[in-house]
Amino acid sequence: MAKLIINENKKLGKINEEIYGHFSEHLGRCIYEGLYVGENSEIPNVNGMRTDVVEALKDMKIPVLRWPGGCFADEYHWKDGIGPKEDRKKMINTHWGGVLEDNSFGTHEFMELCQQLGCKSYINGNVGSGTVQEMSEWIEYMTFDGVSPMADLRRKNGREKPWKVDYFGVGNENWGCGGNMTPEYYGNLYRRYQTYIRDYAGDGSITKICCGPNSDDYHWTEKVMETAFDHAPEHLHGFMDGLSLHYYTVPGAWEHKGSATQFDEKDWFCTLSKAYHIEELVTKHGAIMDKYDPDKTIGLMVDEWGCWFDVEPGTNPGFLYQQNTMRDALVACLTLNIFNKHCDRVKMANIAQLVNVLQSVILTEGAKMLLTPTYYVFRMFKYHQNAQLLESYMETTEIGTDEYQVPDISESVSMDAEGNIHITLGNLSPSADKNIEIQFSDRKVSNVSATILKGDMTAFNTFDQPENVKEKGFTAYSVTDQGSIKVELPSCCVLHLEIKA
């Protein structure tokens, strides 16, 4: 029997709620049809936002939402998306399918969505094809409460009081679709552009995020940090608060990534092994950041992550629509556990993407909606939000193929404000159950509850059978006389245990 050892007396840091964040881009059916159907739709909505989707996301406790991209951000001109909808400029979405973008979902609609969700806002500005003036005026439009051209324009468009912008990204993937820049060039642009993200509220509440690396591009991190910190202001707070990181789990070649639903055990272990690579990336990029920011005041913001497979047969290849199986659920489980364990540096993460694109938590088809296995993982893990990471150690066994090996169990443990302990476990074996004994330093356990997400490795939900895979109650555990917990952990599952204070 393997052991999970928990020292409930040693707290290692706060797990920011934003680690459980999400991403919505003007891509495929994420915004239009997925989140926004318009006020005149027959699909139930409030001010154009789908009621069923909003309610599901609130139940999942979505903490922060990133918008408008992604690659779309660096061709997005915010003034095209304000004012009367019939007067808004139409454009071609050159990145994603070459479809018509009518800009009916813009700044006011995004802020309305965040208000309905009760979540924080993360807006990505346009550096690739935009100007300093354009970015500066957007901030003024959204956040200034006085008399000014942009604040007056906001009022003219129906919003009297300013909004609160929580996070602002200075460009997106500027090493690629955001301008194909060198790190030194972008580093200097970052210094310039961030200067004009004015703190109109006077409370330093806008968190500024610098465009960080793609995957293992350590050269980008080194040179951007070096350039940004050359003659940097003495007081760094408000100069750079976060550095982004993008990493996608792609089991196949970029041209043929593999099916989301038809795969074997080799594909399973390949995918999980590549997902585990995020720990190495966080560690190595974090070490570079430590040279310039030893106190870890700058957060590593993993604002695009998740599985990327081939699109579903018969769908627009530019829409990136894919199904979501128990494999995705285990990728989400192990990734979130890793982020929890690195909460001293990882301050936000945003899985890509929220609805109908890549590793979504929700899929829609007309008026129909389903929750994916990944949704249930986020709902089970929501108890870690703003909790304290506890010291823990799991005895694991390496499993897999000759080429791809992973630990059989993924775990993280936290304590919430009421003193309840939350344990999240993932059994990464597609076929082998595992018996685990959970031991504490000195807490004697009595009141335990648990839920589980389980299914065959290729199991997924469809619109005809939307509850093939769902979170259920779990009772295959026992409390010993010594106060430990023995758990019979099924294969291919995600488990949440709560130990009441």
N, C-alpha and C positions, 0 to 999 in steps of 0.2 A: 504493500500500500504506500503510495507516494504521499509526501507531506507538503502542506503549505503552511509556512511559519509566518505568523503576523505579530509584529511588535506594535501593539496598539498605543503604547506610550511614547513612540517616536514619530512625530509628525515632520514630514520632509518638505512641505510647501503647499501652497494653495493651488488647486486645480481650477484654473479660470474657466468660467462657464463658456467663454468664447471658443474653447477647444472643440465644442460641439456645434460649431457654426456651419452654415450652408452657403451655397453659391447659386445665383440665378443670372443667366446670361441671355441676351437676345439671340437665341440659338434654337432652331427647331421649334418644338412645342413646349418649351419650358415656360416662357412668359405668356405668350398667347396660347390659349386653350388650357394650359396647365395651371397657371396662377390667375390669369386675367381673361375674362370672357366678355367684358363690357357690360354697361348698365342695362342694356336692352336684351341681354341673352335670356333664353328660357331656362338655362341652368341657374339654379339659385345662387344669388350673389349679393354682396353688399358693396355698393359703389364700384361694381365691376369685378370684385375679387371673389373667386369661387368659395362659397361658404363651406363646402365639404372639405376642401383642401386646407383652408385656414383653420378649421376646427381640429383637423388631424395634426397639423403642425403645432398648434398650441398644446395639444395633449402630449406631443413629443417634447415640448418645452424648448422650441427653437430659440437660441439666445441672440444670434446675430445673422444678418443676411447680406451677402455681397452682391453688388450690381453696378453697372450694366454689363460688365465683362471682366476678364476674358479679352480675347482678341478684339471683340466688338468695341471695347472701351476706347481703344486708340483710333477708332474711326467714328466715334460718337461725338456729336456736337450738341450739347445739352439744350441750346436754344431752339433746336428743331422739335423738342419734345415738351414744349410749354404752350400755353394759350389754348384757344378753342381748337378742338380736335380737327375740325374741318379745315382749319388753316395751317395745320402742321405739315412740314415738308415731308415728302415721301422719298425714300432712298433705297438702293439695292444693298442687301446684306452680303457684301463681297466675300466674307469669310465663311459663311454658313449657308450654303445651298443656293446663293444668288437669288434669294426670294425678296419680295417687296417688303420693306419695313415702313409702316405708316406712322410710326412714332406716337401712336395713341397711348402707349404706356411710357410715361416720362417721369420727371422728377416728382411731380405732385402725386402721381399714382404710386410710385415706389414708396414715398413717405407714408401714404395712406395704407399701403400693405404692411409696412413695418408697425404702424400704429395698431392695425387690426391684430397682428401677430403678437404684439407686445414685445418686440425684439429690437435690438440695436441695429443701427444702419452702418453699412460699410460701402462707401462709394469709391469707385475707381475713376480717376481723372484721365484725361486724354493728353499724353505727352507725345505720342507718335505722330499724330497729324494735327495736334492742337497747339495753341499758344499759351504763354504765361497769362496774358490778359483774359483769355477764355476761362482758364481754370480759376483765376482770381475772382472773376465776375460770378462764376458758379457758386463759390463759397459765399460771396456777398449776397447773392440772391437767396441762398438757403438759410443763412445764419445771422444776417444783420438786422437789428431791430430799429435802426434810426432812419433818417431821411437820406436816401441815395438813389441813383438811377436804378440799380438792380433790386433794392428793397421795394422801391415804388412799383417796379414791374411785377414783382411777386404779389403785391397787394392788388394790382390791377387784374391779376390772374386768379384772384379769389382767396389768397392766403394772407391774412393780416399778420399773424405772429410768425416769427422765424421758426424753423425746425432745429432740432439738435442733430448734428452730424457727429456720430461717434468715432468712425474710422474713415480716413481718406487715403487712398492709394495713389501715389504719384506715378502714374503709368502702369502698364502691365506687360510682362514678358518683353521688355524692351531689348532683350538679347535676340528676339525672334520677330514674331508678328507685330510687336510694338515698335518697330523701327530698325531692327537688325543693327543695333548699336554696339560699340565696344564698351567694356565696363568703365573705362576712364571717362569716355564721353558721357555716358549716362550718369555717372557719379557727379559730374559737374552740372549736368542738367537738373539732377535731383536737388542739388544745393540751391540752384536758382529758383526752380518752380516751388519748392516747399516754402521759400521765403514769403510767397504771396498767398499762402493758405493762412489768411489772417484770423486771429483769435478775437472775433468780434464780441463773443460772449464774455471775454475777459477772465475765463476760468481755466484756460488750457485744456479744454475738454475734447478737442479734436486730436485723435491719435494719428500721427503721420506715418505712413508705411512706405518704405523705399522698396523698389523692385529688386528682389534678390534673385538667386540662381535657379536654373533648371537642373533638377536631379543632382548629379555629382560634379557640376561645374564649379569647383572650388576656386578656380582662377577668378571667376566673376565675383564671388563673395570677397575675396582678398582685395581685388582692385577697386571695387565699389566702396568698400569700407575705408580703404586707404585714401581714396580720392575725397570721399565725403568728410573724412576726419582731418584732412589737411587744412590747417588754419580754421578748424571748426570753432564755433563759439564756445566760450568757457562753460556755460551752462547748457548742457546737451538736451535737457528736457524740452520737448517741443521742436527740436531740430530733426531728430530721427527717433521714433518710438518703436518701430518695427521693421523687420526685413523679411520679405516674402520668400517662400520656397515652394516650387511646384514639382510634384512627383506623381506619375501615374503608374499603376501596376498593369503592365502589358505582357501577357504570357507568350505571345508569338512575336513575329516580326512586325515592324510598323505597318507594312503593306497588307499583312494578313495576321491580325491580332489573335484570331481564334474565336470560336463561337461562345456566346454567353451561356448557352444551355446545353450544348452537346460537347462533352469533354470526358476524358478518362482520368484515372488516378495520377498518371504522369502530369497531365495538365493541371490537376488539382494542386499537386505539390510544387510545380513550377510557379503557379500563381501565388501561393502562400509564401514561397521562398522570396519571390520578388517583392511581395508586400512587406516582408520583414526587413528588406533593405532600407526602409525608411529610418530604422533605428541608427544605422551607420551614418546616414545622411545627416540626421539631426545632431549626432555626436560630432562629426567632423566639421560641419558648417558652424556648429556652436563653438568649437575650439578656435576657429578663425575669429569669430565674433568676440571671444574672450580676450583676444589681444588688444582690441580697441575698446571693449566694454566689459571689463572684468567684473563689474558689479551686476551684470545681467539686467541692466535697465532697459535694454532694447529687446523686444520680444521677437522670437522666430515665429513668423506667421505662415503656417503651411496652408495657404489659401486656395490651393487646388490640389486635391489628392483623390484617389479612388481607382477602381477598375475601369479599364478601357478595352472593350472587345469590338469585334465586327458588329455593324448595325444588324438589326433584325431583318431577315430576308423580306424583300418587297417594300422596304421603307427607304425614304430619301437618304442617301449616304451622307449628305451634308447636315442631317438632323441629329445624328449620333444617338439614335434611339436603340436601347438595348434592354433585354430582360435582366432579371435579378434573382439569383439562386442562393442556396445556403453557402456556396463558395463566397459570394459577395458578403454574406453575413459574417463569415469567419474572417475575411479580410478587414471588414469594419471593426470587428471585435479586437483583433490583434493590433490594428493601427491605433485605435483609441486607447488601448491599454498602454502602448508605447508612449503615446503623447502624455498620458497621465504620469507615467514614470519619469518623464522629462519636463515636468511642469515648471521647473526652475527656469527653463529657456523657452519652451513652447508656450506661447501665450494665447494663440488663436489658431484655429484650423477650420477650413471650409471645404467639405466634401463636394465633389463635382458630379452631377448638379442636382438641384432640388427636385424637379419634376420632369419626367419624360426625356431626360438627357443623361447619358453615361450611367453612373451608379446612383440612380435616383432612389429617394425614399418613397416616392409616390408616382404611380403611372395613371394617366387618364385616357379615356377614349369616349369622346362626346360627353354625355352626362355621367358616364361610369367612372369610378375611381377605385383603385386598389392600393393597399399598403404592401410594400415589398419587404422581404426579409431584412434588408438593411434598415428600414424604418423601425422595425421592432428592436433591433440592436440599439439604435439611438434612444428609443423610449426606455429600454432597460437600463441604459447607462446614464440617464439624465440625473440620477441621484448623486453622481460624482460632481456635478456642476457646483463650483464654489466650495467644495468640501476640501478637507486636508488629506493629502496623500500620506498613507501610513507605510512604514517600512515593512516589506514582505519579501519572502523568498520561497520559490517553488522548485521542488525536485522534478526535473523533467527528463524525458528520454528523446533523443533525436530519432525522428521517423522520416520516411520518404523514399526516394529513389536514389540510385548511385549519384545522380547529378544534382538533385534538389533535396536538401534536408532542412527540416524545421523542428523546433521543440514541439512536443506533443500537446503541451498545455500553455495557454496564454493567460495572464492574470494581472490585475491591479486591485488595490484596496484603498478605501478612503473612509474618513469619518466626517459626518455632517455636523451642522451646528448644534444639533440636539444630542450628539454623542452616539448616534446610530452608526454602525459599521456596514459598509457596502462592499461586497466582493463580486467582481465580474470575472468569470472563467470561460475560456473557450477550449473545447476539445477539438484539436486540429486533425485528428485521425478520422478518415471517412468511414472506418469500419470497426475500430477497437474501443470498447468502453474502458473507463479507468476509475479505480477506487482511490479516493483522496481523503486524507485526514487533515483537517484544518485546526491548527493549534495556535493559541494566543499566549502572550506573556503571562498575564495574570487575570484576565477576564474570564469569569465563569459564565458560560452561555446558557440561556434558557429560552428566550423568545426569538425564534427564527422563522423567517418566511422566505419563499423563493419562487421565481418564475423561470421558465426555460423556453428557448427557441430551438426546435429540433426538426430534422427532416433528412431524407437522403441527400447526398451531396449535389445532385442536379435538381432538387425540388424547387419549384417556384410557384407563384400565384398568377392566375389568369383572370380575365374579366368574367369568364364563366364559372371559375372556381377560385374566388378571391381569398379563400381561407385555407388553402392547402398548407401553408406555412404561417404559423402565428404564435405569438407568445401565450404560454399556458402556465397554470400553476404546477409546482414541482414539489414532490414529497419524498423522493428517494434519498433521504438523509436521516441521520439520527444524532442525537446529542449524547455523548458518553458521560459516565460518572465523573470523569476528570474535567469535563467542561469543554472538550473539543467537539468538532463536528465531523462525522464520517459521511462522505458523499459518494454516491454511485453515479459517476458522470458518464452519460451516454456518448457514443461516438457522434461526431459531426453536430455539435450543439454549442449554444451560448447560454450561460447560466448567470442569473443575478441572485445573490443571497443577501438578505438584510438581517443583521443582528441588532435587535433593539437595545437601547441603552438600559 
